[in-house]
């Protein structure tokens, strides 16, 4: 059963699998990046938790910011960029995973000629829990 660009497929018994196709539609433009929500807290049956994809175009950045309560786990899918979280600054590339704790200032600089794409697993997510510096 198709719903927009999300597909629900019957797996076995009474279980359904949600399959989300990464398409050009459904991206939300933000400050210096685009995001596409893949799984909501309703999908995950877990309040405050979501999964999204973030895209940073070549030669752009996500400015320093923090969250008071949210934890973010980044898993890099494509490209590389300088990511900072707290006092740590690394060049993250495809296959790397990073954890940003609440109140840690974080952001990134894509200083390359290609897009930087990463999955973000948000724990204790809240749209109002974003503080730009």
N, CA, C and O atoms as CSV, one atom per row, in Angstrom:
chain,resi,resn,atom,element,x,y,z
A,1,UNK,N,N,0.846,-1.168,0.000
A,1,UNK,CA,C,0.000,0.000,0.000
A,1,UNK,C,C,0.895,1.234,0.000
A,1,UNK,O,O,1.727,1.386,0.894
A,2,UNK,N,N,0.741,2.109,-0.973
A,2,UNK,CA,C,1.577,3.310,-1.066
A,2,UNK,C,C,0.869,4.501,-0.443
A,2,UNK,O,O,-0.329,4.702,-0.640
A,3,UNK,N,N,1.628,5.289,0.314
A,3,UNK,CA,C,1.126,6.528,0.900
A,3,UNK,C,C,2.177,7.585,0.599
A,3,UNK,O,O,3.203,7.637,1.277
A,4,UNK,N,N,1.945,8.429,-0.403
A,4,UNK,CA,C,2.972,9.402,-0.794
A,4,UNK,C,C,4.209,8.664,-1.257
A,4,UNK,O,O,4.132,7.822,-2.152
A,5,UNK,N,N,5.347,8.968,-0.661
A,5,UNK,CA,C,6.571,8.260,-1.026
A,5,UNK,C,C,6.930,7.232,0.036
A,5,UNK,O,O,8.059,6.744,0.071
A,6,UNK,N,N,5.973,6.898,0.907
A,6,UNK,CA,C,6.173,5.858,1.914
A,6,UNK,C,C,5.374,4.638,1.485
A,6,UNK,O,O,4.258,4.767,0.982
A,7,UNK,N,N,5.928,3.483,1.679
A,7,UNK,CA,C,5.261,2.263,1.275
A,7,UNK,C,C,5.129,1.351,2.469
A,7,UNK,O,O,6.106,1.106,3.177
A,8,UNK,N,N,3.932,0.842,2.704
A,8,UNK,CA,C,3.716,-0.133,3.756
A,8,UNK,C,C,3.623,-1.491,3.092
A,8,UNK,O,O,2.816,-1.688,2.184
A,9,UNK,N,N,4.437,-2.416,3.533
A,9,UNK,CA,C,4.451,-3.741,2.936
A,9,UNK,C,C,4.100,-4.778,3.984
A,9,UNK,O,O,4.575,-4.715,5.118
A,10,UNK,N,N,3.277,-5.718,3.605
A,10,UNK,CA,C,2.909,-6.807,4.491
A,10,UNK,C,C,4.097,-7.743,4.625
A,10,UNK,O,O,4.656,-8.186,3.621
A,11,UNK,N,N,4.488,-8.048,5.860
A,11,UNK,CA,C,5.637,-8.916,6.074
A,11,UNK,C,C,5.165,-10.313,6.430
A,11,UNK,O,O,5.301,-11.225,5.615
A,12,UNK,N,N,4.614,-10.511,7.620
A,12,UNK,CA,C,4.040,-11.803,7.991
A,12,UNK,C,C,3.110,-11.594,9.167
A,12,UNK,O,O,3.296,-10.659,9.946
A,13,UNK,N,N,2.124,-12.439,9.307
A,13,UNK,CA,C,1.181,-12.294,10.411
A,13,UNK,C,C,0.512,-10.934,10.339
A,13,UNK,O,O,0.070,-10.509,9.272
A,14,UNK,N,N,0.435,-10.256,11.468
A,14,UNK,CA,C,-0.180,-8.932,11.527
A,14,UNK,C,C,0.857,-7.814,11.514
A,14,UNK,O,O,0.526,-6.670,11.826
A,15,UNK,N,N,2.086,-8.116,11.164
A,15,UNK,CA,C,3.154,-7.120,11.177
A,15,UNK,C,C,3.272,-6.434,9.822
A,15,UNK,O,O,3.142,-7.065,8.773
A,16,UNK,N,N,3.521,-5.131,9.866
A,16,UNK,CA,C,3.737,-4.348,8.658
A,16,UNK,C,C,5.116,-3.726,8.729
A,16,UNK,O,O,5.560,-3.291,9.792
A,17,UNK,N,N,5.777,-3.686,7.614
A,17,UNK,CA,C,7.076,-3.032,7.547
A,17,UNK,C,C,6.872,-1.688,6.855
A,17,UNK,O,O,6.167,-1.613,5.848
A,18,UNK,N,N,7.473,-0.640,7.375
A,18,UNK,CA,C,7.415,0.650,6.696
A,18,UNK,C,C,8.687,0.807,5.875
A,18,UNK,O,O,9.797,0.686,6.393
A,19,UNK,N,N,8.510,1.074,4.609
A,19,UNK,CA,C,9.625,1.257,3.683
A,19,UNK,C,C,9.544,2.683,3.161
A,19,UNK,O,O,8.538,3.065,2.563
A,20,UNK,N,N,10.580,3.469,3.378
A,20,UNK,CA,C,10.588,4.857,2.943
A,20,UNK,C,C,11.587,5.008,1.804
A,20,UNK,O,O,12.774,4.724,1.963
A,21,UNK,N,N,11.102,5.449,0.675
A,21,UNK,CA,C,11.945,5.654,-0.503
A,21,UNK,C,C,12.526,7.060,-0.438
A,21,UNK,O,O,11.785,8.032,-0.288
A,22,UNK,N,N,13.838,7.175,-0.551
A,22,UNK,CA,C,14.482,8.484,-0.522
A,22,UNK,C,C,14.346,9.124,-1.900
A,22,UNK,O,O,15.065,8.763,-2.832
A,23,UNK,N,N,13.424,10.072,-2.024
A,23,UNK,CA,C,13.136,10.735,-3.295
A,23,UNK,C,C,13.469,12.219,-3.185
A,23,UNK,O,O,13.892,12.691,-2.129
A,24,UNK,N,N,13.280,12.939,-4.262
A,24,UNK,CA,C,13.530,14.383,-4.269
A,24,UNK,C,C,12.429,15.159,-3.556
A,24,UNK,O,O,12.645,16.301,-3.152
A,25,UNK,N,N,11.258,14.559,-3.398
A,25,UNK,CA,C,10.141,15.230,-2.756
A,25,UNK,C,C,10.223,15.097,-1.233
A,25,UNK,O,O,10.823,14.159,-0.708
A,26,UNK,N,N,9.608,16.057,-0.539
A,26,UNK,CA,C,9.472,15.949,0.905
A,26,UNK,C,C,10.622,16.504,1.726
A,26,UNK,O,O,10.629,16.350,2.947
A,27,UNK,N,N,11.592,17.144,1.092
A,27,UNK,CA,C,12.715,17.735,1.824
A,27,UNK,C,C,12.285,19.079,2.398
A,27,UNK,O,O,11.589,19.848,1.735
A,28,UNK,N,N,12.698,19.360,3.624
A,28,UNK,CA,C,12.411,20.625,4.292
A,28,UNK,C,C,13.692,21.449,4.335
A,28,UNK,O,O,14.736,20.954,4.759
A,29,UNK,N,N,13.617,22.695,3.900
A,29,UNK,CA,C,14.791,23.574,3.902
A,29,UNK,C,C,14.936,24.218,5.272
A,29,UNK,O,O,13.964,24.732,5.827
A,30,UNK,N,N,16.142,24.190,5.815
A,30,UNK,CA,C,16.448,24.768,7.120
A,30,UNK,C,C,17.637,25.714,6.992
A,30,UNK,O,O,18.061,26.020,5.878
A,31,UNK,N,N,18.184,26.183,8.119
A,31,UNK,CA,C,19.320,27.112,8.102
A,31,UNK,C,C,20.593,26.395,7.666
A,31,UNK,O,O,21.280,25.790,8.489
A,32,UNK,N,N,20.907,26.462,6.375
A,32,UNK,CA,C,22.145,25.886,5.864
A,32,UNK,C,C,22.076,24.415,5.506
A,32,UNK,O,O,23.102,23.829,5.159
A,33,UNK,N,N,20.911,23.799,5.576
A,33,UNK,CA,C,20.801,22.375,5.265
A,33,UNK,C,C,19.368,22.026,4.874
A,33,UNK,O,O,18.455,22.837,5.037
A,34,UNK,N,N,19.181,20.817,4.359
A,34,UNK,CA,C,17.856,20.266,4.059
A,34,UNK,C,C,17.686,19.005,4.878
A,34,UNK,O,O,18.661,18.312,5.168
A,35,UNK,N,N,16.445,18.700,5.256
A,35,UNK,CA,C,16.207,17.462,5.987
A,35,UNK,C,C,14.946,16.790,5.474
A,35,UNK,O,O,14.028,17.432,4.965
A,36,UNK,N,N,14.936,15.477,5.627
A,36,UNK,CA,C,13.758,14.689,5.261
A,36,UNK,C,C,13.502,13.716,6.404
A,36,UNK,O,O,14.350,12.881,6.722
A,37,UNK,N,N,12.340,13.828,7.011
A,37,UNK,CA,C,11.994,12.934,8.115
A,37,UNK,C,C,11.600,11.585,7.529
A,37,UNK,O,O,10.708,11.497,6.686
A,38,UNK,N,N,12.272,10.544,7.984
A,38,UNK,CA,C,12.012,9.190,7.494
A,38,UNK,C,C,11.029,8.449,8.385
A,38,UNK,O,O,10.086,7.825,7.900
A,39,UNK,N,N,11.255,8.523,9.689
A,39,UNK,CA,C,10.404,7.821,10.648
A,39,UNK,C,C,10.054,8.763,11.789
A,39,UNK,O,O,10.937,9.366,12.399
A,40,UNK,N,N,8.768,8.887,12.074
A,40,UNK,CA,C,8.292,9.759,13.144
A,40,UNK,C,C,8.179,8.975,14.450
A,40,UNK,O,O,8.343,7.755,14.471
A,41,UNK,N,N,7.899,9.690,15.530
A,41,UNK,CA,C,7.714,9.006,16.815
A,41,UNK,C,C,6.522,8.046,16.748
A,41,UNK,O,O,6.502,7.027,17.437
A,42,UNK,N,N,5.533,8.376,15.919
A,42,UNK,CA,C,4.390,7.465,15.740
A,42,UNK,C,C,4.843,6.175,15.052
A,42,UNK,O,O,4.447,5.080,15.453
A,43,UNK,N,N,5.674,6.310,14.014
A,43,UNK,CA,C,6.203,5.130,13.319
A,43,UNK,C,C,7.012,4.264,14.270
A,43,UNK,O,O,6.914,3.037,14.249
A,44,UNK,N,N,7.819,4.923,15.112
A,44,UNK,CA,C,8.719,4.213,16.025
A,44,UNK,C,C,8.031,3.764,17.311
A,44,UNK,O,O,8.595,3.011,18.105
A,45,UNK,N,N,6.789,4.247,17.500
A,45,UNK,CA,C,6.048,3.948,18.739
A,45,UNK,C,C,6.892,4.323,19.956
A,45,UNK,O,O,6.965,3.583,20.938
A,46,UNK,N,N,7.529,5.498,19.863
A,46,UNK,CA,C,8.440,5.951,20.909
A,46,UNK,C,C,8.432,7.481,20.933
A,46,UNK,O,O,9.045,8.122,20.080
A,47,UNK,N,N,7.744,8.054,21.901
A,47,UNK,CA,C,7.600,9.508,21.989
A,47,UNK,C,C,8.966,10.206,22.050
A,47,UNK,O,O,9.846,9.826,22.822
A,48,UNK,N,N,9.110,11.235,21.212
A,48,UNK,CA,C,10.319,12.044,21.219
A,48,UNK,C,C,11.475,11.494,20.408
A,48,UNK,O,O,12.571,12.053,20.446
A,49,UNK,N,N,11.258,10.413,19.677
A,49,UNK,CA,C,12.340,9.818,18.883
A,49,UNK,C,C,11.966,9.842,17.408
A,49,UNK,O,O,10.861,9.450,17.031
A,50,UNK,N,N,12.895,10.306,16.574
A,50,UNK,CA,C,12.667,10.329,15.133
A,50,UNK,C,C,13.959,9.974,14.399
A,50,UNK,O,O,15.052,10.020,14.963
A,51,UNK,N,N,13.800,9.620,13.128
A,51,UNK,CA,C,14.940,9.351,12.250
A,51,UNK,C,C,14.769,10.241,11.023
A,51,UNK,O,O,13.697,10.287,10.420
A,52,UNK,N,N,15.835,10.942,10.666
A,52,UNK,CA,C,15.782,11.803,9.489
A,52,UNK,C,C,17.102,11.735,8.729
A,52,UNK,O,O,18.119,11.273,9.246
A,53,UNK,N,N,17.055,12.206,7.493
A,53,UNK,CA,C,18.251,12.353,6.670
A,53,UNK,C,C,18.520,13.848,6.548
A,53,UNK,O,O,17.595,14.635,6.345
A,54,UNK,N,N,19.782,14.237,6.671
A,54,UNK,CA,C,20.169,15.640,6.513
A,54,UNK,C,C,21.150,15.731,5.350
A,54,UNK,O,O,22.049,14.904,5.204
A,55,UNK,N,N,20.953,16.761,4.527
A,55,UNK,CA,C,21.849,16.999,3.394
A,55,UNK,C,C,22.444,18.396,3.515
A,55,UNK,O,O,21.724,19.389,3.620
A,56,UNK,N,N,23.764,18.451,3.499
A,56,UNK,CA,C,24.512,19.708,3.467
A,56,UNK,C,C,25.130,19.821,2.088
A,56,UNK,O,O,25.962,18.995,1.712
A,57,UNK,N,N,24.739,20.820,1.338
A,57,UNK,CA,C,25.303,20.992,0.003
A,57,UNK,C,C,26.774,21.383,0.099
A,57,UNK,O,O,27.250,21.831,1.142
A,58,UNK,N,N,27.474,21.204,-1.008
A,58,UNK,CA,C,28.899,21.564,-1.081
A,58,UNK,C,C,29.103,23.009,-0.643
A,58,UNK,O,O,28.325,23.895,-0.995
A,59,UNK,N,N,30.158,23.230,0.127
A,59,UNK,CA,C,30.570,24.569,0.567
A,59,UNK,C,C,29.500,25.292,1.389
A,59,UNK,O,O,29.314,26.501,1.250
A,60,UNK,N,N,28.798,24.542,2.249
A,60,UNK,CA,C,27.834,25.142,3.178
A,60,UNK,C,C,28.142,24.647,4.585
A,60,UNK,O,O,28.997,23.782,4.776
A,61,UNK,N,N,27.444,25.200,5.559
A,61,UNK,CA,C,27.678,24.780,6.937
A,61,UNK,C,C,26.380,24.777,7.727
A,61,UNK,O,O,25.405,25.435,7.363
A,62,UNK,N,N,26.393,24.027,8.809
A,62,UNK,CA,C,25.343,24.116,9.819
A,62,UNK,C,C,25.983,24.869,10.977
A,62,UNK,O,O,26.936,24.390,11.591
A,63,UNK,N,N,25.460,26.033,11.264
A,63,UNK,CA,C,26.036,26.908,12.287
A,63,UNK,C,C,25.990,26.241,13.666
A,63,UNK,O,O,25.180,25.344,13.900
A,64,UNK,N,N,26.864,26.684,14.574
A,64,UNK,CA,C,26.881,26.127,15.930
A,64,UNK,C,C,25.525,26.296,16.624
A,64,UNK,O,O,24.899,27.354,16.563
A,65,UNK,N,N,25.102,25.234,17.275
A,65,UNK,CA,C,23.846,25.239,18.016
A,65,UNK,C,C,23.896,24.135,19.064
A,65,UNK,O,O,24.836,23.341,19.098
A,66,UNK,N,N,22.891,24.090,19.906
A,66,UNK,CA,C,22.804,23.016,20.896
A,66,UNK,C,C,21.346,22.739,21.213
A,66,UNK,O,O,20.454,23.489,20.818
A,67,UNK,N,N,21.121,21.665,21.922
A,67,UNK,CA,C,19.795,21.264,22.383
A,67,UNK,C,C,19.889,21.035,23.885
A,67,UNK,O,O,20.870,20.468,24.366
A,68,UNK,N,N,18.890,21.465,24.617
A,68,UNK,CA,C,18.930,21.294,26.073
A,68,UNK,C,C,18.688,19.850,26.489
A,68,UNK,O,O,19.276,19.375,27.460
A,69,UNK,N,N,17.823,19.147,25.757
A,69,UNK,CA,C,17.434,17.792,26.161
A,69,UNK,C,C,17.689,16.714,25.120
A,69,UNK,O,O,17.749,15.531,25.456
A,70,UNK,N,N,17.838,17.104,23.878
A,70,UNK,CA,C,17.924,16.128,22.795
A,70,UNK,C,C,19.330,15.547,22.644
A,70,UNK,O,O,20.335,16.246,22.775
A,71,UNK,N,N,19.362,14.251,22.365
A,71,UNK,CA,C,20.583,13.544,21.980
A,71,UNK,C,C,20.480,13.305,20.476
A,71,UNK,O,O,19.411,12.952,19.978
A,72,UNK,N,N,21.581,13.494,19.751
A,72,UNK,CA,C,21.595,13.213,18.322
A,72,UNK,C,C,22.723,12.245,18.001
A,72,UNK,O,O,23.859,12.416,18.443
A,73,UNK,N,N,22.383,11.227,17.223
A,73,UNK,CA,C,23.367,10.278,16.711
A,73,UNK,C,C,23.412,10.490,15.202
A,73,UNK,O,O,22.383,10.410,14.530
A,74,UNK,N,N,24.602,10.761,14.671
A,74,UNK,CA,C,24.792,10.948,13.233
A,74,UNK,C,C,25.480,9.715,12.669
A,74,UNK,O,O,26.459,9.225,13.231
A,75,UNK,N,N,24.955,9.219,11.549
A,75,UNK,CA,C,25.642,8.161,10.805
A,75,UNK,C,C,25.844,8.689,9.387
A,75,UNK,O,O,24.881,8.973,8.675
A,76,UNK,N,N,27.111,8.818,8.988
A,76,UNK,CA,C,27.447,9.445,7.714
A,76,UNK,C,C,27.203,8.464,6.565
A,76,UNK,O,O,27.670,7.325,6.585
A,77,UNK,N,N,26.457,8.943,5.560
A,77,UNK,CA,C,26.092,8.115,4.409
A,77,UNK,C,C,26.913,8.432,3.163
A,77,UNK,O,O,27.252,7.534,2.392
A,78,UNK,N,N,27.232,9.714,2.968
A,78,UNK,CA,C,27.909,10.122,1.728
A,78,UNK,C,C,28.724,11.386,1.971
A,78,UNK,O,O,28.301,12.279,2.705
A,79,UNK,N,N,29.882,11.450,1.356
A,79,UNK,CA,C,30.717,12.641,1.427
A,79,UNK,C,C,31.529,12.707,2.708
A,79,UNK,O,O,31.623,11.736,3.460
A,80,UNK,N,N,32.115,13.875,2.940
A,80,UNK,CA,C,32.859,14.107,4.178
A,80,UNK,C,C,32.778,15.585,4.515
A,80,UNK,O,O,32.619,16.431,3.635
A,81,UNK,N,N,32.892,15.885,5.814
A,81,UNK,CA,C,32.813,17.265,6.291
A,81,UNK,C,C,33.471,17.336,7.656
A,81,UNK,O,O,33.676,16.314,8.311
A,82,UNK,N,N,33.800,18.543,8.078
A,82,UNK,CA,C,34.324,18.756,9.421
A,82,UNK,C,C,33.125,18.915,10.351
A,82,UNK,O,O,32.327,19.842,10.206
A,83,UNK,N,N,33.014,17.993,11.309
A,83,UNK,CA,C,31.913,18.012,12.273
A,83,UNK,C,C,32.508,18.328,13.634
A,83,UNK,O,O,33.534,17.768,14.021
A,84,UNK,N,N,31.854,19.232,14.358
A,84,UNK,CA,C,32.322,19.524,15.712
A,84,UNK,C,C,31.188,19.306,16.702
A,84,UNK,O,O,30.024,19.599,16.430
A,85,UNK,N,N,31.570,18.785,17.851
A,85,UNK,CA,C,30.624,18.491,18.924
A,85,UNK,C,C,31.392,18.656,20.230
A,85,UNK,O,O,32.338,17.915,20.497
A,86,UNK,N,N,30.985,19.632,21.045
A,86,UNK,CA,C,31.759,19.928,22.239
A,86,UNK,C,C,33.143,20.397,21.825
A,86,UNK,O,O,33.273,21.247,20.944
A,87,UNK,N,N,34.168,19.855,22.448
A,87,UNK,CA,C,35.553,20.231,22.136
A,87,UNK,C,C,36.174,19.368,21.041
A,87,UNK,O,O,37.339,19.553,20.690
A,88,UNK,N,N,35.408,18.432,20.504
A,88,UNK,CA,C,35.937,17.508,19.503
A,88,UNK,C,C,35.596,17.990,18.101
A,88,UNK,O,O,34.459,18.366,17.816
A,89,UNK,N,N,36.600,17.974,17.231
A,89,UNK,CA,C,36.427,18.353,15.824
A,89,UNK,C,C,37.051,17.239,14.991
A,89,UNK,O,O,38.229,16.921,15.155
A,90,UNK,N,N,36.253,16.642,14.090
A,90,UNK,CA,C,36.752,15.543,13.262
A,90,UNK,C,C,36.301,15.734,11.823
A,90,UNK,O,O,35.309,16.409,11.551
A,91,UNK,N,N,37.050,15.125,10.902
A,91,UNK,CA,C,36.574,15.027,9.524
A,91,UNK,C,C,35.829,13.710,9.437
A,91,UNK,O,O,36.437,12.640,9.423
A,92,UNK,N,N,34.509,13.793,9.379
A,92,UNK,CA,C,33.662,12.605,9.332
A,92,UNK,C,C,33.419,12.228,7.875
A,92,UNK,O,O,33.260,13.090,7.011
A,93,UNK,N,N,33.394,10.918,7.621
A,93,UNK,CA,C,33.174,10.433,6.259
A,93,UNK,C,C,32.252,9.228,6.292
A,93,UNK,O,O,31.908,8.718,7.358
A,94,UNK,N,N,31.864,8.788,5.124
A,94,UNK,CA,C,30.925,7.680,4.973
A,94,UNK,C,C,31.293,6.506,5.880
A,94,UNK,O,O,32.431,6.038,5.876
A,95,UNK,N,N,30.314,6.040,6.655
A,95,UNK,CA,C,30.516,4.916,7.564
A,95,UNK,C,C,30.779,5.322,9.001
A,95,UNK,O,O,30.662,4.490,9.901
A,96,UNK,N,N,31.135,6.590,9.246
A,96,UNK,CA,C,31.399,7.062,10.609
A,96,UNK,C,C,30.093,7.340,11.354
A,96,UNK,O,O,29.074,7.667,10.746
A,97,UNK,N,N,30.143,7.203,12.683
A,97,UNK,CA,C,28.998,7.492,13.547
A,97,UNK,C,C,29.459,8.393,14.684
A,97,UNK,O,O,30.519,8.168,15.269
A,98,UNK,N,N,28.658,9.419,15.000
A,98,UNK,CA,C,28.988,10.374,16.057
A,98,UNK,C,C,27.798,10.530,16.998
A,98,UNK,O,O,26.649,10.348,16.596
A,99,UNK,N,N,28.081,10.866,18.247
A,99,UNK,CA,C,27.049,11.091,19.264
A,99,UNK,C,C,27.214,12.491,19.834
A,99,UNK,O,O,28.299,12.849,20.292
A,100,UNK,N,N,26.144,13.290,19.810
A,100,UNK,CA,C,26.137,14.621,20.433
A,100,UNK,C,C,25.151,14.603,21.588
A,100,UNK,O,O,23.965,14.327,21.406
A,101,UNK,N,N,25.653,14.898,22.768
A,101,UNK,CA,C,24.858,14.892,24.001
A,101,UNK,C,C,24.119,16.223,24.165
A,101,UNK,O,O,24.478,17.212,23.526
A,102,UNK,N,N,23.088,16.253,25.022
A,102,UNK,CA,C,22.409,17.514,25.310
A,102,UNK,C,C,23.409,18.569,25.801
A,102,UNK,O,O,24.361,18.257,26.515
A,103,UNK,N,N,23.174,19.797,25.408
A,103,UNK,CA,C,23.956,20.981,25.801
A,103,UNK,C,C,25.338,21.053,25.159
A,103,UNK,O,O,26.065,22.016,25.404
A,104,UNK,N,N,25.729,20.067,24.344
A,104,UNK,CA,C,26.998,20.157,23.614
A,104,UNK,C,C,26.777,20.990,22.348
A,104,UNK,O,O,25.901,20.686,21.539
A,105,UNK,N,N,27.566,22.020,22.192
A,105,UNK,CA,C,27.487,22.838,20.982
A,105,UNK,C,C,28.037,22.011,19.824
A,105,UNK,O,O,29.113,21.422,19.925
A,106,UNK,N,N,27.284,21.974,18.719
A,106,UNK,CA,C,27.717,21.191,17.568
A,106,UNK,C,C,27.291,21.860,16.268
A,106,UNK,O,O,26.456,22.764,16.255
A,107,UNK,N,N,27.884,21.395,15.183
A,107,UNK,CA,C,27.605,21.898,13.852
A,107,UNK,C,C,28.569,21.253,12.882
A,107,UNK,O,O,29.284,20.318,13.244
A,108,UNK,N,N,28.598,21.742,11.650
A,108,UNK,CA,C,29.531,21.164,10.682
A,108,UNK,C,C,29.820,22.135,9.563
A,108,UNK,O,O,29.069,23.078,9.313
A,109,UNK,N,N,30.935,21.878,8.896
A,109,UNK,CA,C,31.352,22.663,7.733
A,109,UNK,C,C,31.644,21.683,6.606
A,109,UNK,O,O,32.533,20.839,6.715
A,110,UNK,N,N,30.886,21.807,5.525
A,110,UNK,CA,C,31.162,21.009,4.332
A,110,UNK,C,C,32.045,21.861,3.426
A,110,UNK,O,O,31.557,22.710,2.680
A,111,UNK,N,N,33.337,21.622,3.504
A,111,UNK,CA,C,34.303,22.395,2.722
A,111,UNK,C,C,34.721,21.658,1.450
A,111,UNK,O,O,35.792,21.909,0.897
A,112,UNK,N,N,33.864,20.748,0.995
A,112,UNK,CA,C,34.183,19.945,-0.188
A,112,UNK,C,C,33.299,20.353,-1.367
A,112,UNK,O,O,32.434,21.220,-1.242
A,113,UNK,N,N,33.534,19.711,-2.513
A,113,UNK,CA,C,32.759,19.979,-3.724
A,113,UNK,C,C,31.571,19.038,-3.889
A,113,UNK,O,O,30.909,19.064,-4.927
A,114,UNK,N,N,31.289,18.207,-2.887
A,114,UNK,CA,C,30.147,17.290,-2.990
A,114,UNK,C,C,29.225,17.437,-1.786
A,114,UNK,O,O,29.627,17.935,-0.735
A,115,UNK,N,N,27.984,16.995,-1.958
A,115,UNK,CA,C,27.018,17.041,-0.867
A,115,UNK,C,C,27.429,16.090,0.246
A,115,UNK,O,O,28.063,15.063,0.003
A,116,UNK,N,N,27.064,16.443,1.457
A,116,UNK,CA,C,27.325,15.641,2.657
A,116,UNK,C,C,25.967,15.170,3.159
A,116,UNK,O,O,25.097,15.984,3.469
A,117,UNK,N,N,25.789,13.857,3.239
A,117,UNK,CA,C,24.495,13.269,3.576
A,117,UNK,C,C,24.654,12.373,4.789
A,117,UNK,O,O,25.545,11.524,4.825
A,118,UNK,N,N,23.787,12.558,5.795
A,118,UNK,CA,C,23.889,11.728,6.990
A,118,UNK,C,C,22.527,11.477,7.614
A,118,UNK,O,O,21.622,12.308,7.536
A,119,UNK,N,N,22.405,10.305,8.236
A,119,UNK,CA,C,21.193,9.949,8.974
A,119,UNK,C,C,21.328,10.508,10.381
A,119,UNK,O,O,22.408,10.477,10.970
A,120,UNK,N,N,20.225,11.019,10.917
A,120,UNK,CA,C,20.210,11.541,12.283
A,120,UNK,C,C,19.136,10.794,13.062
A,120,UNK,O,O,17.966,10.771,12.681
A,121,UNK,N,N,19.562,10.189,14.156
A,121,UNK,CA,C,18.650,9.526,15.077
A,121,UNK,C,C,18.484,10.473,16.254
A,121,UNK,O,O,19.426,10.690,17.015
A,122,UNK,N,N,17.285,11.041,16.409
A,122,UNK,CA,C,17.037,12.025,17.462
A,122,UNK,C,C,16.312,11.360,18.622
A,122,UNK,O,O,15.295,10.690,18.442
A,123,UNK,N,N,16.858,11.561,19.819
A,123,UNK,CA,C,16.287,10.999,21.041
A,123,UNK,C,C,15.856,12.173,21.912
A,123,UNK,O,O,16.624,13.115,22.110
A,124,UNK,N,N,14.638,12.121,22.429
A,124,UNK,CA,C,14.033,13.236,23.182
A,124,UNK,C,C,13.858,14.462,22.285
A,124,UNK,O,O,14.068,15.592,22.724
A,125,UNK,N,N,13.475,14.236,21.035
A,125,UNK,CA,C,13.334,15.319,20.060
A,125,UNK,C,C,12.153,16.223,20.401
A,125,UNK,O,O,11.105,15.774,20.864
A,126,UNK,N,N,12.367,17.515,20.153
A,126,UNK,CA,C,11.339,18.530,20.352
A,126,UNK,C,C,11.703,19.683,19.426
A,126,UNK,O,O,12.823,20.191,19.486
A,127,UNK,N,N,10.773,20.105,18.567
A,127,UNK,CA,C,11.054,21.165,17.591
A,127,UNK,C,C,11.536,22.463,18.231
A,127,UNK,O,O,12.257,23.232,17.597
A,128,UNK,N,N,11.150,22.712,19.469
A,128,UNK,CA,C,11.534,23.958,20.142
A,128,UNK,C,C,12.892,23.862,20.838
A,128,UNK,O,O,13.386,24.860,21.363
A,129,UNK,N,N,13.499,22.680,20.850
A,129,UNK,CA,C,14.770,22.466,21.549
A,129,UNK,C,C,15.953,22.687,20.598
A,129,UNK,O,O,16.764,21.787,20.381
A,130,UNK,N,N,16.038,23.896,20.036
A,130,UNK,CA,C,17.104,24.257,19.100
A,130,UNK,C,C,17.560,25.664,19.446
A,130,UNK,O,O,16.776,26.610,19.377
A,131,UNK,N,N,18.825,25.803,19.817
A,131,UNK,CA,C,19.361,27.085,20.256
A,131,UNK,C,C,20.591,27.425,19.427
A,131,UNK,O,O,21.649,26.819,19.600
A,132,UNK,N,N,20.452,28.405,18.514
A,132,UNK,CA,C,21.534,28.820,17.628
A,132,UNK,C,C,22.435,29.806,18.348
A,132,UNK,O,O,21.957,30.652,19.105
A,133,UNK,N,N,23.732,29.703,18.117
A,133,UNK,CA,C,24.696,30.630,18.723
A,133,UNK,C,C,25.102,31.701,17.727
A,133,UNK,O,O,25.907,32.574,18.053
